[in-house]
Amino acid sequence: MAPPRAVSTLYPMWQDADGAQAATGYTLLDQSDVPYGPYSSLLAAALNLSVAKHAFVSFNLRAAGAGSAGTGPYQSVLDSAEFAVKSANYVKVLSIRAPDDSIFIPGTDLVDMSDSRVQAFITQVQTVLGDSYGSPWTAVAQGIRRRVGQR
């Protein structure tokens, strides 16, 4: 396998009620220098799983879009819903910061994988994201909540 190369990446920036920010990076399946537009559905699906304010997004480290106003209340951006994804080359974790409590199975830290918003996110992940070699994420494991202690 060849070494990883410079990759096209989408970086959503999340912001919680305390103003703390955190970024996540999603490696794009199409590794050509394409415009941001084709990834707006993925970004919308990811943001629909979170109660954080969407501060902004950058694409290949270029500012590409302003964030939404957000309605709160926001959980900490240190907390996340994490999805293990697998390609022909890698296993990686994709995160949603400050996840909406309603996407979890009640009484557990497991994501309800049958939730329509979760399904929309997974569809977008498998459609437009991939590893640094341009291979698609072909499997998405059970999502789990990762909690980080309060600041």
MARTORRO-948479 format. One record per residue: x, y, z of N, C-alpha, C, O in turn; residue in three letters. Coordinates in Angstrom, 3 decimals, padded with zeros to 6 digits. Example, Ala and Ser with C-alpha at 12.3 -4.5 7.8 and 13.67 -1.06 7.14 Angstrom:
REM MARTORRO-948479
> 013.190,-005.690,007.800,012.300,-004.500,007.800,013.200,-003.300,007.800,014.236,-003.319,008.465,Ala
> 012.850,-002.250,007.080,013.670,-001.060,007.140,012.900,000.030,007.870,013.409,001.138,008.039,Ser
***
This chain:
REM MARTORRO-948479
> 000.845,-001.165,000.000,000.000,000.000,000.000,000.899,001.239,000.000,001.863,001.327,000.760,Met
> 000.563,002.178,-000.857,001.321,003.431,-000.925,001.047,004.270,000.319,000.001,004.111,000.948,Ala
> 001.968,005.160,000.682,001.733,006.016,001.856,000.597,006.999,001.585,000.339,007.342,000.431,Pro
> -000.086,007.458,002.641,-001.143,008.452,002.449,-000.584,009.719,001.806,000.609,010.007,001.904,Pro
> -001.448,010.453,001.163,-001.036,011.672,000.478,-001.867,012.839,000.981,-002.749,012.659,001.820,Arg
> -001.595,014.018,000.482,-002.429,015.167,000.840,-003.848,014.873,000.376,-004.055,014.367,-000.727,Ala
> -004.803,015.184,001.204,-006.177,014.786,000.904,-007.133,015.961,000.942,-006.867,016.988,001.566,Val
> -008.256,015.783,000.256,-009.348,016.743,000.327,-010.169,016.424,001.566,-010.611,015.291,001.753,Ser
> -010.372,017.432,002.415,-011.046,017.218,003.688,-012.041,018.337,003.956,-011.782,019.502,003.652,Thr
> -013.174,017.973,004.523,-014.201,018.921,004.952,-014.087,019.048,006.467,-014.049,018.034,007.164,Leu
> -014.032,020.272,006.991,-013.859,020.507,008.420,-015.043,021.274,009.007,-015.030,022.504,008.986,Tyr
> -016.078,020.586,009.535,-017.124,021.330,010.257,-016.566,021.836,011.593,-015.822,021.126,012.270,Pro
> -016.922,023.038,011.957,-016.533,023.625,013.241,-017.791,023.744,014.095,-018.798,024.300,013.655,Met
> -017.728,023.220,015.316,-018.872,023.192,016.225,-018.617,024.169,017.369,-017.470,024.403,017.749,Trp
> -019.692,024.741,017.918,-019.557,025.678,019.035,-020.661,025.414,020.050,-021.827,025.284,019.680,Gln
> -020.292,025.331,021.351,-021.299,025.078,022.378,-021.719,026.378,023.063,-021.251,027.458,022.703,Asp
> -022.609,026.264,024.057,-023.178,027.432,024.731,-022.113,028.266,025.428,-022.289,029.470,025.609,Ala
> -021.009,027.636,025.821,-019.928,028.370,026.484,-018.980,029.032,025.495,-018.013,029.680,025.896,Asp
> -019.250,028.873,024.219,-018.397,029.459,023.197,-017.208,028.594,022.817,-016.421,028.975,021.950,Gly
> -017.062,027.432,023.454,-015.958,026.534,023.105,-016.192,025.976,021.703,-017.332,025.715,021.318,Ala
> -015.119,025.795,020.947,-015.224,025.281,019.592,-014.399,024.018,019.433,-013.397,023.815,020.120,Gln
> -014.840,023.178,018.516,-014.113,021.964,018.175,-014.362,021.668,016.702,-015.456,021.913,016.193,Ala
> -013.365,021.149,016.027,-013.495,020.804,014.613,-013.421,019.298,014.456,-012.765,018.610,015.238,Ala
> -014.093,018.798,013.448,-013.936,017.410,013.038,-013.508,017.433,011.582,-013.849,018.365,010.853,Thr
> -012.774,016.432,011.151,-012.322,016.370,009.762,-012.871,015.132,009.087,-012.729,014.023,009.601,Gly
> -013.500,015.320,007.928,-014.038,014.213,007.145,-013.271,014.154,005.831,-013.305,015.107,005.052,Tyr
> -012.575,013.039,005.573,-011.837,012.857,004.335,-012.811,012.555,003.204,-013.660,011.674,003.335,Thr
> -012.695,013.274,002.105,-013.634,013.135,001.005,-013.257,011.983,000.086,-012.077,011.695,-000.112,Leu
> -014.264,011.332,-000.471,-014.047,010.231,-001.407,-013.397,010.748,-002.690,-012.455,010.136,-003.194,Leu
> -013.885,011.860,-003.216,-013.331,012.454,-004.425,-012.104,013.261,-004.035,-012.217,014.284,-003.360,Asp
> -010.946,012.807,-004.455,-009.705,013.460,-004.058,-009.234,014.496,-005.071,-008.114,014.995,-004.961,Gln
> -010.067,014.830,-006.058,-009.715,015.918,-006.965,-010.072,017.244,-006.291,-010.772,017.259,-005.279,Ser
> -009.597,018.342,-006.848,-009.875,019.657,-006.273,-011.252,020.107,-006.752,-011.382,020.839,-007.734,Asp
> -012.274,019.649,-006.032,-013.658,019.930,-006.426,-014.229,021.036,-005.554,-013.717,021.293,-004.465,Val
> -015.284,021.693,-006.021,-015.908,022.735,-005.201,-016.643,022.134,-004.010,-016.949,020.941,-003.987,Pro
> -016.921,022.983,-003.021,-017.594,022.569,-001.791,-019.023,022.071,-002.024,-019.493,021.201,-001.291,Tyr
> -019.705,022.596,-003.010,-021.124,022.339,-003.241,-021.592,020.901,-003.091,-022.609,020.679,-002.434,Gly
> -020.914,019.910,-003.659,-021.403,018.530,-003.566,-021.459,017.982,-002.134,-022.074,016.942,-001.895,Pro
> -020.827,018.670,-001.187,-020.763,018.156,000.172,-021.752,018.824,001.110,-021.745,018.554,002.311,Tyr
> -022.602,019.691,000.580,-023.566,020.384,001.434,-024.579,019.416,002.043,-025.036,019.644,003.163,Ser
> -024.944,018.342,001.338,-025.886,017.359,001.893,-025.265,016.583,003.049,-025.941,016.306,004.040,Ser
> -023.992,016.230,002.936,-023.288,015.564,004.035,-023.240,016.477,005.248,-023.537,016.049,006.363,Leu
> -022.866,017.732,005.037,-022.774,018.674,006.145,-024.139,018.860,006.802,-024.226,018.887,008.030,Leu
> -025.194,018.986,006.019,-026.545,019.145,006.574,-026.933,017.916,007.398,-027.530,018.059,008.466,Ala
> -026.604,016.707,006.920,-026.923,015.484,007.656,-026.157,015.404,008.964,-026.711,014.977,009.976,Ala
> -024.881,015.810,008.963,-024.079,015.800,010.193,-024.628,016.811,011.193,-024.770,016.497,012.375,Ala
> -024.935,018.005,010.736,-025.438,019.045,011.634,-026.794,018.681,012.218,-027.130,019.113,013.320,Leu
> -027.578,017.891,011.491,-028.904,017.485,011.957,-028.820,016.525,013.142,-029.825,016.305,013.818,Asn
> -027.648,015.951,013.409,-027.464,015.038,014.539,-026.970,015.757,015.786,-026.835,015.133,016.839,Leu
> -026.699,017.044,015.692,-026.075,017.787,016.778,-026.969,018.919,017.259,-027.801,019.444,016.519,Ser
> -026.770,019.283,018.539,-027.450,020.459,019.073,-026.478,021.623,019.221,-026.836,022.659,019.782,Val
> -025.258,021.464,018.727,-024.273,022.543,018.775,-024.574,023.560,017.686,-025.199,023.246,016.672,Ala
> -024.121,024.771,017.915,-024.159,025.781,016.862,-023.109,025.396,015.836,-022.007,024.979,016.196,Lys
> -023.439,025.530,014.584,-022.468,025.276,013.526,-021.756,026.591,013.248,-022.320,027.480,012.611,His
> -020.535,026.718,013.716,-019.804,027.977,013.614,-019.430,028.290,012.163,-019.718,029.388,011.686,Ala
> -018.810,027.372,011.467,-018.469,027.529,010.054,-017.923,026.211,009.552,-017.771,025.259,010.317,Phe
> -017.630,026.157,008.273,-017.009,024.970,007.696,-015.884,025.447,006.791,-015.991,026.490,006.146,Val
> -014.811,024.679,006.750,-013.760,024.969,005.773,-013.558,023.718,004.934,-013.835,022.598,005.364,Ser
> -013.075,023.943,003.745,-012.888,022.871,002.779,-011.446,022.941,002.303,-011.024,023.948,001.735,Phe
> -010.688,021.873,002.534,-009.266,021.869,002.205,-008.566,023.088,002.812,-007.715,023.720,002.186,Asn
> -008.954,023.395,004.051,-008.401,024.483,004.836,-008.696,025.871,004.267,-008.081,026.857,004.674,Leu
> -009.643,025.942,003.320,-010.122,027.240,002.839,-011.509,027.459,003.426,-012.328,026.541,003.406,Arg
> -011.794,028.636,003.942,-013.127,028.920,004.458,-014.129,028.747,003.322,-013.953,029.304,002.238,Ala
> -015.188,027.966,003.581,-016.114,027.646,002.500,-017.562,027.964,002.824,-018.400,027.935,001.923,Ala
> -017.885,028.260,004.041,-019.281,028.537,004.324,-019.474,029.029,005.729,-018.746,028.645,006.644,Gly
> -020.457,029.882,005.895,-020.794,030.382,007.223,-021.684,029.380,007.935,-022.347,028.567,007.290,Ala
> -021.702,029.432,009.248,-022.490,028.507,010.034,-023.926,028.955,010.216,-024.303,030.071,009.857,Gly
> -024.715,028.061,010.780,-026.102,028.367,011.102,-026.149,029.054,012.460,-025.190,028.999,013.230,Ser
> -027.260,029.694,012.741,-027.393,030.426,014.000,-027.474,029.493,015.191,-027.013,029.850,016.275,Ala
> -028.047,028.310,015.027,-028.213,027.376,016.134,-029.322,027.827,017.060,-029.583,029.023,017.187,Gly
> -029.979,026.870,017.712,-031.081,027.216,018.604,-030.834,026.778,020.031,-031.546,027.224,020.930,Thr
> -029.843,025.914,020.280,-029.491,025.474,021.627,-030.624,024.716,022.299,-031.630,024.474,021.633,Gly
> -030.543,024.327,023.550,-029.323,024.508,024.330,-028.221,023.581,023.827,-028.492,022.467,023.380,Pro
> -027.000,024.039,023.903,-025.887,023.263,023.381,-025.218,022.472,024.480,-024.960,022.978,025.572,Tyr
> -024.944,021.218,024.166,-024.117,020.418,025.061,-022.678,020.810,024.806,-022.404,021.624,023.924,Gln
> -021.765,020.248,025.558,-020.349,020.526,025.352,-019.878,019.962,024.012,-020.245,018.846,023.645,Ser
> -019.072,020.727,023.284,-018.500,020.217,022.044,-017.436,019.162,022.316,-016.937,018.529,021.386,Val
> -017.085,018.968,023.595,-016.153,017.896,023.939,-016.845,016.534,023.904,-016.183,015.512,023.720,Leu
> -018.181,016.507,024.080,-018.943,015.266,023.982,-019.207,014.975,022.510,-019.329,015.897,021.703,Asp
> -019.296,013.693,022.161,-019.511,013.362,020.754,-020.244,012.037,020.593,-020.269,011.197,021.492,Ser
> -020.836,011.883,019.418,-021.325,010.586,018.949,-020.258,010.123,017.969,-019.883,010.864,017.060,Ala
> -019.770,008.908,018.147,-018.675,008.427,017.315,-019.100,007.194,016.531,-019.695,006.260,017.067,Glu
> -018.776,007.225,015.256,-019.116,006.139,014.337,-017.827,005.570,013.758,-017.062,006.300,013.128,Phe
> -017.574,004.277,013.961,-016.413,003.632,013.347,-016.778,003.296,011.909,-017.799,002.660,011.648,Ala
> -015.931,003.730,010.977,-016.155,003.459,009.562,-014.972,002.663,009.027,-013.854,002.771,009.531,Val
> -015.235,001.863,008.002,-014.195,000.996,007.460,-014.172,001.112,005.936,-015.212,001.160,005.280,Lys
> -012.947,001.155,005.394,-012.749,001.113,003.943,-011.878,-000.097,003.637,-011.608,-000.916,004.515,Ser
> -011.450,-000.202,002.414,-010.537,-001.292,002.044,-009.172,-001.114,002.705,-008.404,-002.072,002.796,Ala
> -008.856,000.110,003.171,-007.524,000.409,003.694,-007.473,000.742,005.174,-006.454,000.493,005.819,Asn
> -008.541,001.298,005.733,-008.495,001.848,007.083,-009.763,001.580,007.872,-010.813,001.236,007.328,Tyr
> -009.620,001.754,009.179,-010.756,001.933,010.078,-010.538,003.300,010.718,-009.432,003.600,011.168,Val
> -011.579,004.134,010.765,-011.463,005.486,011.296,-012.725,005.796,012.095,-013.756,005.148,011.913,Lys
> -012.642,006.775,012.968,-013.806,007.217,013.733,-014.236,008.585,013.228,-013.426,009.510,013.159,Val
> -015.521,008.716,012.872,-016.106,010.000,012.505,-016.921,010.487,013.691,-017.659,009.713,014.301,Leu
> -016.789,011.768,014.020,-017.456,012.316,015.203,-018.493,013.365,014.845,-018.333,014.130,013.894,Ser
> -019.554,013.379,015.628,-020.546,014.456,015.637,-020.418,015.096,017.004,-020.628,014.429,018.017,Ile
> -020.079,016.376,017.056,-019.888,017.068,018.333,-021.227,017.504,018.911,-022.158,017.827,018.173,Arg
> -021.315,017.511,020.250,-022.523,017.915,020.983,-023.759,017.229,020.405,-024.692,017.906,019.972,Ala
> -023.779,015.891,020.391,-024.888,015.188,019.741,-026.223,015.424,020.437,-026.289,015.599,021.654,Pro
> -027.271,015.425,019.642,-028.632,015.550,020.142,-028.967,014.281,020.939,-028.786,013.172,020.438,Asp
> -029.451,014.439,022.168,-029.784,013.281,023.017,-030.776,012.329,022.346,-030.756,011.127,022.611,Asp
> -031.628,012.852,021.494,-032.678,012.019,020.906,-032.162,011.001,019.889,-032.931,010.142,019.457,Ser
> -030.885,011.067,019.491,-030.386,010.060,018.543,-029.874,008.809,019.257,-029.445,007.860,018.600,Ile
> -029.913,008.794,020.589,-029.440,007.637,021.350,-030.607,006.771,021.800,-031.706,007.269,022.041,Phe
> -030.358,005.465,021.909,-031.349,004.550,022.457,-031.537,004.929,023.925,-030.557,004.996,024.667,Ile
> -032.781,005.178,024.363,-033.006,005.622,025.748,-032.327,004.710,026.768,-032.404,003.484,026.684,Pro
> -031.658,005.346,027.735,-031.002,004.621,028.813,-029.662,004.018,028.447,-029.073,003.290,029.246,Gly
> -029.163,004.312,027.238,-027.874,003.756,026.810,-027.029,004.852,026.179,-027.485,005.978,025.981,Thr
> -025.800,004.498,025.870,-024.909,005.384,025.119,-024.771,004.922,023.675,-023.816,005.297,022.995,Asp
> -025.715,004.112,023.198,-025.687,003.608,021.828,-026.559,004.477,020.929,-027.680,004.831,021.293,Leu
> -026.041,004.814,019.763,-026.815,005.565,018.779,-027.898,004.651,018.220,-027.649,003.479,017.936,Val
> -029.102,005.198,018.064,-030.196,004.469,017.428,-029.941,004.498,015.922,-030.255,005.481,015.251,Asp
> -029.378,003.426,015.404,-028.976,003.386,014.001,-030.173,003.380,013.047,-030.000,003.553,011.841,Met
> -031.392,003.182,013.579,-032.587,003.224,012.731,-033.189,004.625,012.658,-034.119,004.850,011.883,Ser
> -032.678,005.574,013.451,-033.164,006.951,013.422,-032.965,007.516,012.010,-031.902,007.344,011.414,Asp
> -033.984,008.185,011.484,-033.918,008.673,010.096,-032.798,009.689,009.894,-032.208,009.742,008.815,Ser
> -032.493,010.499,010.914,-031.408,011.471,010.784,-030.051,010.771,010.761,-029.148,011.176,010.029,Arg
> -029.914,009.715,011.567,-028.676,008.927,011.573,-028.510,008.239,010.226,-027.413,008.216,009.668,Val
> -029.599,007.676,009.702,-029.549,007.013,008.400,-029.153,007.993,007.293,-028.392,007.639,006.392,Gln
> -029.669,009.227,007.362,-029.315,010.238,006.356,-027.820,010.561,006.425,-027.167,010.722,005.394,Ala
> -027.284,010.654,007.644,-025.853,010.915,007.813,-025.038,009.754,007.246,-024.081,009.983,006.508,Phe
> -025.397,008.524,007.576,-024.666,007.349,007.092,-024.702,007.278,005.565,-023.696,006.960,004.930,Ile
> -025.852,007.572,004.987,-025.962,007.576,003.524,-024.982,008.568,002.919,-024.309,008.255,001.937,Thr
> -024.896,009.764,003.497,-023.968,010.764,002.988,-022.512,010.341,003.206,-021.668,010.557,002.336,Gln
> -022.216,009.744,004.356,-020.860,009.263,004.630,-020.437,008.265,003.556,-019.326,008.346,003.033,Val
> -021.317,007.330,003.228,-020.963,006.298,002.264,-021.024,006.797,000.819,-020.512,006.138,-000.086,Gln
> -021.640,007.947,000.601,-021.737,008.504,-000.742,-020.567,009.422,-001.073,-020.028,009.354,-002.178,Thr
> -020.159,010.289,-000.129,-019.169,011.305,-000.479,-017.867,011.257,000.317,-016.925,011.973,-000.025,Val
> -017.782,010.443,001.360,-016.542,010.364,002.122,-015.773,009.103,001.779,-016.326,008.150,001.231,Leu
> -014.492,009.109,002.107,-013.649,007.945,001.877,-012.305,008.154,002.531,-012.095,009.145,003.231,Gly
> -011.395,007.227,002.308,-010.071,007.347,002.916,-009.140,008.140,002.008,-009.542,008.596,000.938,Asp
> -007.908,008.297,002.438,-006.957,009.128,001.698,-006.514,008.511,000.378,-005.807,009.156,-000.396,Ser
> -006.918,007.272,000.111,-006.611,006.635,-001.169,-007.787,006.722,-002.126,-007.711,006.234,-003.253,Tyr
> -008.876,007.343,-001.680,-010.058,007.468,-002.521,-010.979,006.262,-002.459,-011.862,006.121,-003.305,Gly
> -010.791,005.381,-001.471,-011.684,004.235,-001.290,-012.847,004.637,-000.398,-012.642,005.332,000.597,Ser
> -014.072,004.214,-000.733,-015.228,004.620,000.064,-015.283,003.920,001.416,-014.724,002.839,001.598,Pro
> -015.972,004.565,002.365,-016.290,003.910,003.636,-017.436,002.959,003.345,-018.541,003.396,003.024,Trp
> -017.183,001.671,003.453,-018.174,000.667,003.061,-018.955,000.107,004.232,-020.003,-000.508,004.035,Thr
> -018.469,000.308,005.449,-019.175,-000.205,006.626,-019.160,000.862,007.710,-018.150,001.532,007.927,Ala
> -020.289,001.011,008.385,-020.412,001.929,009.509,-020.886,001.107,010.700,-021.981,000.544,010.683,Val
> -020.047,001.044,011.740,-020.386,000.263,012.934,-021.349,001.049,013.813,-021.633,002.219,013.556,Ala
> -021.841,000.395,014.843,-022.720,001.031,015.822,-022.102,002.317,016.346,-020.924,002.340,016.702,Gln
> -022.878,003.373,016.396,-022.396,004.626,016.961,-022.522,004.610,018.474,-023.450,004.012,019.018,Gly
> -021.589,005.267,019.157,-021.619,005.344,020.618,-021.391,006.785,021.078,-020.814,007.600,020.358,Ile
> -021.857,007.077,022.295,-021.620,008.392,022.881,-020.283,008.362,023.609,-019.980,007.411,024.328,Arg
> -019.493,009.402,023.419,-018.248,009.583,024.163,-018.405,010.866,024.964,-018.559,011.951,024.404,Arg
> -018.363,010.726,026.275,-018.523,011.878,027.156,-017.166,012.296,027.700,-016.329,011.459,028.037,Arg
> -016.967,013.595,027.780,-015.747,014.158,028.345,-016.170,014.990,029.542,-017.184,015.686,029.493,Val
> -015.395,014.919,030.619,-015.732,015.682,031.828,-015.918,017.157,031.552,-015.321,017.713,030.630,Gly
> -016.742,017.773,032.349,-017.026,019.204,032.176,-015.778,020.037,032.427,-014.910,019.651,033.210,Gln
> -015.698,021.167,031.767,-014.575,022.085,031.910,-014.608,022.734,033.261,-013.739,023.546,033.577,Arg
***
